[in-house]
Every structure is written in structure tokens, then in C-alpha cells.
Amino acid sequence: MNRFTVLAASAGLLSLSAPVAAQETFVLDEIIVTGGLSPIAAEKYGRAVSVVTAEDIEERGITMVQDALRALPGVSVNGTGTSDTQIRIRGGEANHTLVLIDGIAAAGGNGEYTFSGLETANIERIEVLRGPQSVYYGSNASAGVINIITRKGSEGTTLNGSLEVGSGTTASTFVARRDARGGVSLALSHMDDPGFDLSGDGGEKDGLTRSTAILSGDYQATEELKLGFTLRRSEERYEYDSANRPATDAESYIVDDPTRYADRDELTAGVFGEYSMMEGRLTHRLAVETTQNRLKNDGEATKTTTDAVKYRLSYGIDGAVDQADQLLNLLLEHREDDSSSNPAYGRAATSVALEYRGSFASGLDVQAGARFDDNDVFKDATTWNLGLSYLLNNGLRLHGSAGEGVVNPAYSELYDDGYGGTGNPDLQPERNLSFDLGVELPIFGDRGTVDVTLFKERLTDEITFVSIDLENYTYINQAGNSDRRGVEIAGVLDATDALSLRLGYTYLEAENPDKSVEIRRPRHELTLGGTLDAFGGRGSVSADLRHVAGNYDTQYWGSNQTVKLPSFTTVNLAAHYDLTDRVQLTGRVENLFDADATEVWGYATRGRAVYVGLNAQF
């Protein structure tokens, strides 16, 4: 880890004086990469989606992915600190959202991906799809998908680096070489965050260090054949405090414990080949992918793995695949996952999915799909999805979608046999039925847009644990439905040539089958932001406000009551100034007014934090 730190920092500083090279111009704004079995134009996409670009990340001074997600409608971010953050989409459970990195599952085995120090360094784009996506991505995509797309570089040589210090230290570098036939890129980053005392008792800080390397490449071997690969490795160590089960209040629940830490090791890798026939009208894509996660906690190490083989056939009914108005996609997939914690923790699924896309002269675009999963451990599953987009002559666009997604039972829910838990091998996958309807309209003479989406989702067979006696419990599929409904609003406006404004708002009602409120799903989340071009055009200043209200959480002491958390408002500032055409000075302040932004009962929150840095881009 120390060698990695020196390498990333040295490479970043070296790039400050590197020779002139090609600027990166990798642009994907008009394409939703994650939107189906193959990429789709944004204006044709019928489902609800939000995109965070590299420019957004830079302007707002965002260094971790979970913070980039906080401003998005329909997305709830709750954490007990930097090292343990959960993402919920439209009120679903955290394991109902599938997280991908360059299209490969970020979590190995059966579980959710826990956001910790996942950095934004060298990220080109984050796409967030809301609503069931199981047709295209299988289990765990029941509430939505987050796809993190890393940088690949543009034609020529690219060398970029950054170094930031303050309340923590980050360093990154990116180098790429590309020509008309393809290229290769290497991204390195390191973060050392001293953290803060999670217990709030005035004890030692609970810090986090993380190092990441990403190597990727692609090559156009012939006019018809393209080959590529990606390899990503992250190592992380984080510290945390202990829970005091006999506690009587929030202040005494989490206690300072300097002995607790964990090591996390993440690996994602994939190779692919794409072959085009019939003058581009028929294309094939074969990919082999693996995800391996290792977590060592209190001396116990667990490794979880997911391996997948995917074959996609695309056929343009009325022309080449990348230009066709009528398109068919077929996916065949075989996936296996396991865990080292128990030989019984493993399963496999073989799946087939079919997608149709149609674009019509009237302005109507249709996306429809269906999938069948042949599971070897529990009941097979069939899912479906439909998306519609209709563009009117005045620029107003109507969009809507419906679909059903599934989430397979976790290993612990099926096979648990320790610490009082007993698994239930008869559990069935959870199912989420969703409908949404939205309108996207231009405002102020096309200087901005507002998108309003109404949604309703119904989760059936939700898995929960139930007590057998005072010390033992098991798992069941609940009877009844868990209902979620709400409104998502997103808006952007170029108020002047120098000032851009942004808005996000979510109203959410999320209930258990017994009509009790679901925890850690705020009723109201509002984000307001603005970026002002400043310093004579040599830089900018950004401000972002986030207000959270109506959030409930269970107090895991006493009678385990579910109680509303205090509302809070936080403000972040960020600025950058171009010292030269290639070197940029940055500064940012998180939680400017030192607000107590409690998201989980018993855990302290980080106060004001200040950072300054240098970026170099060549």
C-alpha cells in the first residue's frame, strides 16, 4: 500500500511538468451505455435515468462515488461513516441495486456492494437507472442499476495527474495511448483519509486508506473484429467502532474501540470480443468476466466470487446495428457465484433474454424485453420490461416504463447456521413490480429542462428475519406487499452565460407489509446547486445544498423502536482556478456549516472538512 501511494503521488506530480500531449475528449453524453442489452441514445430511452459526468465531478469537487449519488432523484444514501454506506433506489433494499464497474458486477458472491472509499478519480461517467432492470442484468437489479464507467483516453497520448491535501490526502494519475485501431490505459489512485471518531466519544479517529489500479485496452484487429480487456484491483483498510448492545440511548450505543479494523480487496476483470457481419447488420459479442471480493474482519477472511460468460447477438432489422431504427438483441448468460465461508454457499444460473427496440417517425420510441433465469438452487424466474419515449414537436418529451425484477435470497438467508441464525432453504426470490410515468420539458427558451417522474413499486415475497425465541431467529418470505410510491424531480438551467443551476427532489413513501415505515428511506430529499464561471473565465465556483427530512431508523437498544431522525441541511463548496493552460488549483469545503447530518442512530457525523489540490491535464 505504501509503495502504491508513492507511485500514484509521484506520477501525479511528474505530470505537472510532462510534455504536451493530446487532450482527452471522451464524450458519451448522448448515449446511455447501461440502457439495455446494448447502448441506446438518451433521447430515445423510456426509463428513468440520471447521469453524472466527469465534468460534474470536477466542478463540484466530488471525490467519492457515494457523494456523487447523493444529489440524484430517487436515490437514498445512508452511511455509518465513510467505510459503510448503503445506496437505496426508490425505497428498495440496498441489495436490490446492482452496482457495475465498466459493466462488470462490483460485488462477488450474492451480496450487495458496500460503498466505502470508492473514489471518483479516473471516472468518466456514472449512470443510474431507476426501476427494475433484471431483464438485462439479472438478480439484484430489482430496484435499479449503477454503472460506473472509467476513463479510456482519446486518440494520442494522455497524461493527467492530481494531488489533494487537507482533511485527507488523495493522489491519482492516468496515462493512455490510443490510435485509430485502439489503445491501452492505466489509472492509479490512492486515498488516505484520517477520518473521524464514529462513536462521537472524543476517541481515536476511524480512518480509511484505499489504493486502486485499472488497466484496460481494446484493439480493432480487423474491420469486423474488435478485442478488449479490463482489469481493476482495489485494496482498502478501514477502522470502525463497536456497538454496545446494553445501551440505553444513542450516545452510549456506539463506543470508541481502537482495535477494530477490516481489510477489503476487490478484483474485477473481463475480456471481450466483438464481431460484425453482413455490413454491420449482425453483430456478436462474447465476454468472460470475474468478480472477486475478499474481506478480512477481526481475523476472519471471507472470499466471494462471481464468474459470468455472456454472449450477445444484435440484429438490425432495417440496417446496420448502430443505425437501425428496428433492432433485436439476444443475450445468453451463464453465471456462478460462491463464498469461501461455507462449501454450501454457491449457486448457478443460466439465462436467456430478448430485447426489441423500435423508433418511429411519429416520435415514438419503444424498448421491450423479457428474460428467463434457470436457477439451480431455488425457483426459476421470468422478468419483463417495457419503456416508451414520445417526443413532441415543441420539445416536450413523455416517457414511461413498467417492469418486474427479482432479487435472489442471500447465502445467509438460505444457509445461516451460527450466532442464533437458522437459514431457510425454501426461500423464493423477492419480486418487484414497477410503473413510472414522466415528462421532460424545456424551460426558459430551451435554456434548461425539468423532468418530473411519478413512480409506484410493489415488492412481494420480501425476505425478513423472524424470532424463534429470545436468542434465535430464521428467515421467511413475508406475506403481503411492501409498497413504494413517490415523485422524482430533476432540473438544470443556464440562468446566464456564466451561471448554471441544478435541482433534485424526491418524495418517497415506503412501507412494510404491516404498513410500518421502512427505515433509512427519507420522505423528502432536496438538493440545490449552482456553478458560476469566475476568475475572468479561468475557473469556477460551485455550491451544493442538501436537505433531508422524514428519515426513520431503528434504535438497536432497549425495545428496538423505530424513531424519526432529525432533519438536516448540509452545504458544500468547491472552486478551481487555472494557473496555466495545463495546471489547475482546486479547493473545496465539505459540510461548510458543520451540520450534524445523522443518517443512522448512534453514529457521529463528520464535521467541516477543508481540502486544496493541484490537477494537471495533458
TIDRENLUM-369985 format. One line per field, with one value per residue (C-alpha): chain; y, z, x; residue number from 0. Coordinates in steps of 0.25 Angstrom, whole numbers, m for minus. Layout:
TIDRENLUM-369985
mol	c(A	...)
Y	c(Y	...)
Z	c(Z	...)
X	c(X	...)
seq	c(NUM	...)
END
This chain:
TIDRENLUM-369985
mol	c(A	A	A	A	A	A	A	A	A	A	A	A	A	A	A	A	A	A	A	A	A	A	A	A	A	A	A	A	A	A	A	A	A	A	A	A	A	A	A	A	A	A	A	A	A	A	A	A	A	A	A	A	A	A	A	A	A	A	A	A	A	A	A	A	A	A	A	A	A	A	A	A	A	A	A	A	A	A	A	A	A	A	A	A	A	A	A	A	A	A	A	A	A	A	A	A	A	A	A	A	A	A	A	A	A	A	A	A	A	A	A	A	A	A	A	A	A	A	A	A	A	A	A	A	A	A	A	A	A	A	A	A	A	A	A	A	A	A	A	A	A	A	A	A	A	A	A	A	A	A	A	A	A	A	A	A	A	A	A	A	A	A	A	A	A	A	A	A	A	A	A	A	A	A	A	A	A	A	A	A	A	A	A	A	A	A	A	A	A	A	A	A	A	A	A	A	A	A	A	A	A	A	A	A	A	A	A	A	A	A	A	A	A	A	A	A	A	A	A	A	A	A	A	A	A	A	A	A	A	A	A	A	A	A	A	A	A	A	A	A	A	A	A	A	A	A	A	A	A	A	A	A	A	A	A	A	A	A	A	A	A	A	A	A	A	A	A	A	A	A	A	A	A	A	A	A	A	A	A	A	A	A	A	A	A	A	A	A	A	A	A	A	A	A	A	A	A	A	A	A	A	A	A	A	A	A	A	A	A	A	A	A	A	A	A	A	A	A	A	A	A	A	A	A	A	A	A	A	A	A	A	A	A	A	A	A	A	A	A	A	A	A	A	A	A	A	A	A	A	A	A	A	A	A	A	A	A	A	A	A	A	A	A	A	A	A	A	A	A	A	A	A	A	A	A	A	A	A	A	A	A	A	A	A	A	A	A	A	A	A	A	A	A	A	A	A	A	A	A	A	A	A	A	A	A	A	A	A	A	A	A	A	A	A	A	A	A	A	A	A	A	A	A	A	A	A	A	A	A	A	A	A	A	A	A	A	A	A	A	A	A	A	A	A	A	A	A	A	A	A	A	A	A	A	A	A	A	A	A	A	A	A	A	A	A	A	A	A	A	A	A	A	A	A	A	A	A	A	A	A	A	A	A	A	A	A	A	A	A	A	A	A	A	A	A	A	A	A	A	A	A	A	A	A	A	A	A	A	A	A	A	A	A	A	A	A	A	A	A	A	A	A	A	A	A	A	A	A	A	A	A	A	A	A	A	A	A	A	A	A	A	A	A	A	A	A	A	A	A	A	A	A	A	A	A	A	A	A	A	A	A	A	A	A	A	A	A	A	A	A	A	A	A	A	A	A	A	A	A	A	A	A	A	A	A	A	A	A	A	A	A	A	A	A	A	A	A	A	A	A	A	A	A	A	A	A	A	A	A	A	A	A	A	A	A	A	A	A)
Y	c(0	10	7	9	23	27	23	30	43	43	40	51	61	57	60	75	76	66	69	74	62	60	65	55	57	44	48	39	50	45	30	22	11	3	5	m9	m21	m10	5	14	29	37	44	30	24	22	18	28	31	40	43	49	53	55	70	69	62	72	85	80	75	61	50	38	32	31	46	48	39	48	59	49	48	35	31	30	29	25	22	20	27	27	12	7	13	7	12	10	14	17	11	m3	m10	m7	m21	m18	m9	m15	m8	m9	m4	m4	m13	m24	m27	m20	m29	m44	m55	m52	m39	m24	m15	m7	7	11	18	16	28	37	38	34	32	37	35	29	25	22	14	15	3	m12	m15	m30	m33	m28	m30	m42	m43	m31	m21	m21	m6	m1	m1	8	7	13	16	18	27	21	32	38	37	41	41	45	48	54	55	61	63	68	70	75	67	55	53	47	45	40	38	34	30	25	23	22	22	19	4	4	7	4	12	11	18	19	26	26	32	33	39	40	40	44	37	29	28	43	40	48	36	32	35	24	25	19	16	11	9	5	1	0	m6	m6	m7	m10	m13	m13	m26	m25	m17	m27	m32	m24	m29	m23	m25	m18	m21	m14	m16	m9	m11	m4	m3	4	5	5	5	m5	m6	m6	m15	m12	3	12	23	28	34	21	11	13	13	16	4	6	m9	m11	m11	m18	m21	m21	m26	m24	m30	m29	m34	m37	m40	m38	m40	m33	m38	m31	m38	m34	m20	m17	m22	m35	m33	m43	m40	m51	m47	m54	m47	m50	m42	m46	m39	m42	m37	m39	m35	m38	m48	m56	m55	m58	m58	m57	m59	m57	m63	m60	m63	m55	m55	m44	m45	m32	m31	m18	m21	m9	m6	m7	m9	5	12	3	8	m6	m15	m28	m32	m47	m50	m63	m63	m73	m68	m76	m70	m75	m72	m78	m77	m90	m100	m100	m85	m86	m86	m84	m79	m80	m69	m64	m50	m44	m29	m21	m6	2	16	22	35	40	42	29	20	6	m3	m16	m28	m42	m51	m65	m70	m85	m85	m98	m95	m88	m85	m81	m66	m59	m44	m33	m19	m8	6	17	31	41	54	65	76	86	79	73	58	48	35	24	9	m3	m16	m27	m30	m41	m42	m56	m60	m57	m69	m65	m65	m79	m86	m78	m87	m79	m67	m71	m71	m83	m82	m85	m93	m92	m77	m71	m59	m45	m39	m24	m19	m5	6	20	32	45	57	65	79	90	103	118	117	104	109	97	85	80	65	60	45	39	24	13	0	m13	m23	m37	m49	m39	m47	m43	m50	m54	m58	m73	m70	m59	m63	m70	m66	m70	m64	m64	m59	m49	m49	m37	m25	m15	m2	9	22	36	47	50	64	67	81	88	103	112	124	133	130	129	123	109	104	89	83	70	66	52	50	35	27	13	3	m11	m21	m17	m3	1	11	5	10	19	24	39	44	57	59	73	77	91	94	105	107	121	123	132	138	144	131	124	116	114	113	103	101	90	89	76	75	62	61	50	39	28	18	7	9	m4	m4	m4	m8	m6	5	11	26	38	44	59	67	73	82	82	91	88	98	95	104	103	113	110	114	111	104	91	93	95	99	93	95	90	91	79	82	97	100	88	82	69	61	48	37	25	25	25	29	42	50	57	72	83	78	86	82	88	82	82	76	74	70	68)
Z	c(0	3	m10	m17	m10	m14	m29	m30	m24	m31	m45	m42	m38	m50	m59	m55	m64	m74	m89	m97	m101	m107	m98	m95	m102	m98	m99	m96	m93	m104	m101	m89	m88	m78	m84	m89	m95	m104	m103	m106	m110	m98	m105	m109	m95	m88	m74	m63	m63	m57	m62	m54	m63	m61	m63	m52	m42	m45	m44	m31	m25	m22	m18	m14	m23	m11	m10	m25	m23	m12	m21	m31	m30	m25	m19	m4	2	17	24	37	33	20	21	21	12	6	m6	m8	m21	m20	m6	m9	m1	m2	m9	m19	m26	m35	m36	m48	m51	m66	m68	m58	m45	m34	m23	m23	m18	m15	m7	m9	m12	1	m3	5	m1	m15	m22	m34	m39	m53	m55	m68	m65	m55	m60	m50	m56	m47	m47	m50	m59	m57	m71	m75	m63	m55	m40	m31	m42	m36	m32	m41	m47	m44	m55	m52	m65	m64	m74	m86	m93	m107	m119	m116	m103	m90	m77	m65	m50	m37	m23	m12	3	15	24	16	4	m10	m22	m35	m49	m63	m75	m88	m102	m114	m129	m139	m136	m121	m109	m95	m82	m67	m56	m42	m29	m15	m3	11	20	35	37	50	62	58	73	76	89	86	84	73	58	50	37	23	12	m1	m14	m28	m41	m54	m67	m79	m94	m107	m121	m135	m140	m154	m159	m154	m141	m128	m116	m102	m87	m73	m60	m47	m33	m21	m7	5	20	29	44	52	66	74	77	92	92	106	102	107	97	84	91	98	87	79	87	83	80	75	72	61	46	33	20	7	m6	m19	m33	m45	m59	m73	m87	m99	m114	m124	m138	m149	m161	m172	m173	m159	m159	m150	m138	m128	m114	m105	m91	m80	m66	m52	m39	m26	m13	0	13	26	38	53	47	39	24	14	m1	m10	m25	m37	m51	m63	m78	m87	m102	m109	m123	m129	m142	m149	m156	m165	m166	m158	m143	m139	m148	m149	m145	m142	m134	m128	m116	m111	m99	m94	m80	m70	m56	m44	m30	m17	m4	4	17	14	3	2	m1	m16	m28	m43	m53	m68	m74	m88	m91	m103	m105	m116	m120	m129	m134	m142	m150	m141	m130	m122	m117	m111	m103	m99	m93	m85	m78	m73	m62	m59	m45	m39	m24	m24	m33	m47	m51	m62	m63	m73	m76	m85	m88	m96	m100	m108	m114	m117	m127	m116	m110	m99	m97	m90	m84	m76	m73	m66	m62	m52	m45	m36	m24	m21	m6	1	5	20	18	11	20	32	44	54	64	66	52	44	29	21	8	4	1	m12	m19	m16	m27	m30	m40	m44	m52	m55	m64	m66	m74	m78	m83	m88	m80	m82	m97	m96	m86	m77	m75	m64	m63	m53	m51	m43	m39	m32	m28	m21	m14	m12	m4	3	11	26	39	50	64	68	83	91	85	71	58	44	30	23	11	16	13	7	m1	2	m5	m10	m17	m20	m29	m35	m40	m47	m53	m60	m64	m71	m63	m70	m79	m66	m56	m57	m47	m43	m35	m30	m21	m17	m9	m5	3	7	15	20	18	32	28	37	31	24	31	24	13	15	12	6	0	m7	m14	m20	m27	m35	m43	m46	m57	m49	m49	m63	m69	m63	m53	m46	m32	m28	m17	m13	m3	2	11	17	25	29	31	41	47	57	71	73	88	98	92	77	74	60	62	53	51	52	39	34	23	18	9	1	m7	m18	m27	m37	m44	m56	m52	m66	m78	m72	m57	m48	m34	m26	m13	m6	7	11	22	22	34	42	42	50	38	45	35	45	60	69	59	59	46	40	43	34	25	16	4	m6	m18	m32	m45	m57	m71	m83)
X	c(0	11	18	5	4	18	15	2	7	20	13	3	14	22	11	11	24	21	22	10	1	m13	m25	m35	m49	m56	m71	m83	m94	m103	m103	m108	m98	m105	m119	m121	m114	m107	m105	m116	m118	m122	m134	m140	m139	m152	m147	m143	m128	m118	m104	m92	m81	m66	m69	m80	m70	m59	m67	m74	m61	m66	m56	m65	m75	m86	m85	m87	m100	m106	m111	m119	m134	m139	m126	m125	m111	m109	m96	m90	m77	m68	m66	m80	m90	m103	m110	m125	m133	m147	m148	m143	m133	m119	m117	m127	m118	m107	m94	m85	m72	m69	m81	m76	m82	m75	m79	m75	m84	m98	m98	m99	m88	m84	m79	m67	m55	m59	m52	m57	m43	m42	m57	m63	m77	m87	m101	m112	m124	m137	m147	m145	m134	m134	m137	m123	m115	m122	m123	m120	m124	m139	m139	m128	m114	m102	m91	m78	m70	m56	m47	m41	m34	m35	m26	m12	m4	m11	m4	m12	m10	m15	m11	m20	m17	m25	m34	m29	m19	m23	m13	m16	m10	m16	m8	m13	m8	m18	m19	m29	m28	m30	m22	m18	m19	m14	m21	m15	m21	m19	m27	m22	m34	m31	m46	m53	m58	m70	m75	m74	m68	m55	m47	m37	m41	m46	m38	m38	m28	m30	m22	m27	m21	m29	m23	m31	m29	m36	m31	m38	m32	m39	m50	m60	m53	m50	m44	m43	m40	m41	m34	m37	m31	m34	m28	m35	m33	m43	m45	m58	m64	m72	m87	m91	m103	m108	m108	m120	m118	m111	m100	m96	m99	m86	m73	m59	m51	m37	m35	m46	m42	m44	m37	m45	m39	m47	m44	m52	m47	m52	m49	m58	m58	m68	m70	m78	m85	m94	m88	m91	m105	m102	m92	m87	m81	m75	m70	m64	m64	m60	m62	m54	m56	m48	m52	m44	m51	m46	m36	m47	m45	m57	m55	m67	m67	m76	m72	m80	m80	m89	m92	m100	m105	m111	m118	m122	m136	m135	m120	m107	m108	m102	m112	m124	m138	m143	m133	m133	m123	m122	m114	m109	m102	m97	m93	m88	m85	m79	m73	m61	m69	m76	m76	m91	m91	m91	m101	m102	m112	m113	m121	m127	m132	m138	m140	m147	m145	m153	m152	m164	m165	m176	m166	m169	m158	m161	m152	m157	m150	m152	m143	m143	m134	m132	m127	m121	m124	m138	m149	m147	m151	m157	m156	m160	m158	m165	m160	m167	m162	m170	m164	m174	m171	m170	m158	m167	m164	m173	m166	m171	m167	m172	m165	m163	m149	m144	m134	m129	m128	m115	m106	m108	m123	m123	m112	m109	m105	m98	m99	m114	m118	m124	m125	m138	m134	m149	m148	m152	m147	m153	m160	m162	m173	m171	m178	m174	m178	m171	m170	m157	m160	m151	m152	m148	m146	m138	m128	m132	m140	m149	m152	m163	m166	m177	m174	m180	m174	m179	m169	m175	m169	m159	m149	m148	m143	m153	m150	m151	m149	m141	m128	m131	m137	m139	m143	m157	m163	m173	m188	m193	m187	m177	m181	m173	m178	m173	m169	m155	m151	m138	m135	m124	m124	m113	m118	m108	m96	m88	m97	m103	m113	m118	m129	m132	m144	m150	m163	m164	m174	m168	m176	m174	m185	m191	m191	m180	m170	m157	m144	m133	m142	m144	m158	m152	m139	m136	m123	m120	m107	m100	m87	m82	m71	m61	m47	m49	m52	m40	m48	m62	m68	m79	m89	m98	m108	m115	m127	m132	m145	m154	m144	m146	m137	m137	m131	m124	m124	m135	m149	m143	m152	m152	m151	m150	m136	m134	m135	m122	m117	m102	m95	m82	m74	m63	m55	m44	m34	m26	m12	m7	m13	m9	m9	m21	m22	m34	m41	m53	m61	m70	m81	m78	m87	m82	m96	m100	m104	m109	m113	m112	m116	m103	m93	m86	m84	m73	m71	m66	m54	m45	m36	m27	m21	m14	m19	m10	m17	m9)
seq	c(0	1	2	3	4	5	6	7	8	9	10	11	12	13	14	15	16	17	18	19	20	21	22	23	24	25	26	27	28	29	30	31	32	33	34	35	36	37	38	39	40	41	42	43	44	45	46	47	48	49	50	51	52	53	54	55	56	57	58	59	60	61	62	63	64	65	66	67	68	69	70	71	72	73	74	75	76	77	78	79	80	81	82	83	84	85	86	87	88	89	90	91	92	93	94	95	96	97	98	99	100	101	102	103	104	105	106	107	108	109	110	111	112	113	114	115	116	117	118	119	120	121	122	123	124	125	126	127	128	129	130	131	132	133	134	135	136	137	138	139	140	141	142	143	144	145	146	147	148	149	150	151	152	153	154	155	156	157	158	159	160	161	162	163	164	165	166	167	168	169	170	171	172	173	174	175	176	177	178	179	180	181	182	183	184	185	186	187	188	189	190	191	192	193	194	195	196	197	198	199	200	201	202	203	204	205	206	207	208	209	210	211	212	213	214	215	216	217	218	219	220	221	222	223	224	225	226	227	228	229	230	231	232	233	234	235	236	237	238	239	240	241	242	243	244	245	246	247	248	249	250	251	252	253	254	255	256	257	258	259	260	261	262	263	264	265	266	267	268	269	270	271	272	273	274	275	276	277	278	279	280	281	282	283	284	285	286	287	288	289	290	291	292	293	294	295	296	297	298	299	300	301	302	303	304	305	306	307	308	309	310	311	312	313	314	315	316	317	318	319	320	321	322	323	324	325	326	327	328	329	330	331	332	333	334	335	336	337	338	339	340	341	342	343	344	345	346	347	348	349	350	351	352	353	354	355	356	357	358	359	360	361	362	363	364	365	366	367	368	369	370	371	372	373	374	375	376	377	378	379	380	381	382	383	384	385	386	387	388	389	390	391	392	393	394	395	396	397	398	399	400	401	402	403	404	405	406	407	408	409	410	411	412	413	414	415	416	417	418	419	420	421	422	423	424	425	426	427	428	429	430	431	432	433	434	435	436	437	438	439	440	441	442	443	444	445	446	447	448	449	450	451	452	453	454	455	456	457	458	459	460	461	462	463	464	465	466	467	468	469	470	471	472	473	474	475	476	477	478	479	480	481	482	483	484	485	486	487	488	489	490	491	492	493	494	495	496	497	498	499	500	501	502	503	504	505	506	507	508	509	510	511	512	513	514	515	516	517	518	519	520	521	522	523	524	525	526	527	528	529	530	531	532	533	534	535	536	537	538	539	540	541	542	543	544	545	546	547	548	549	550	551	552	553	554	555	556	557	558	559	560	561	562	563	564	565	566	567	568	569	570	571	572	573	574	575	576	577	578	579	580	581	582	583	584	585	586	587	588	589	590	591	592	593	594	595	596	597	598	599	600	601	602	603	604	605	606	607	608	609	610	611	612	613	614	615	616	617)
END
